[in-house]
């Protein structure tokens, strides 16, 4: 009787697990290979501003109901496989009861929540400058809506004072803590006696919340709604806040609000690996016009747990393009690597710069040394890192 060792992958835990197999035949004894257990790892993706202008939801109205799934059909393969998928939902989902609206005080159809969940998002930020656009009631309706989809957690808004400011979750044996803050609410004040409704940037309060959450998790992620709109680089305020977050031992910062891509930076920390800061992920979906606002980026981070520590094993950005056609129809988010010249010719926004090459150049210029990812989830593809071999 021979005893052999067979290795199979435990897909739930991303671990190679040795299993002992007993066979009846008399195969000569071979040395049993020693298999090092693979460390646990988690993949995190994060999408930027999901900004629902009136034309976006009008274009999605089919026979009296809003059908949003097609908007994301080409980008879903880059979201769904991730262990944790974050999105900045710029607008409240108060729904028809409050009257739907686009710019400047947005209120988005509630049907979007099921779509975002179906696409694979499970962490939704609502601490934005638009959270108070339609008042406290629409904000509370948004929270009630998410409460009915328990697999999705929302960040940055709270229904009650004693609700925890952050979200803690465990994936593949790694504990994550999430917090979210916004610089403001467009002059529509958060009621003075209900400051918990929207988490505003306030260093004293942030230090308290971050320091309290830090010992409870392996990886601390902070979502920041900050910076100046349409600026291709972070400003001094963002840099100062990033340094403050690094001092408080934050591991990853997911930045958004400028509607354009901004650089990715490694901010030094005392005694540990640098903090990874995505200053701005740009727009994920919008009806904005400037070409720079049509280029977004999905942050990708692979986090690994070793015996004694947790470490960022890999990170990069998957560039995306918001596509829409004549008279603001046929909205779709595409991965940049599959955005063809033929599609660019159909785009509502025209002009000499409107070519897929423009986005490639722009993305490379802004992201500098940051790894541009083709499809980090397509393990069969040798070129999952770098540019699309087919383009
Ligand atoms: Zn914003």
Boltz pocket constraint, residues with backbone or C-beta under 6 A from the ligand:
constraints:
  - pocket:
      binder: B
      contacts: [[A, 90], [A, 128], [A, 129], [A, 130], [A, 225], [A, 256], [A, 257], [A, 258]]
      max_distance: 6.0
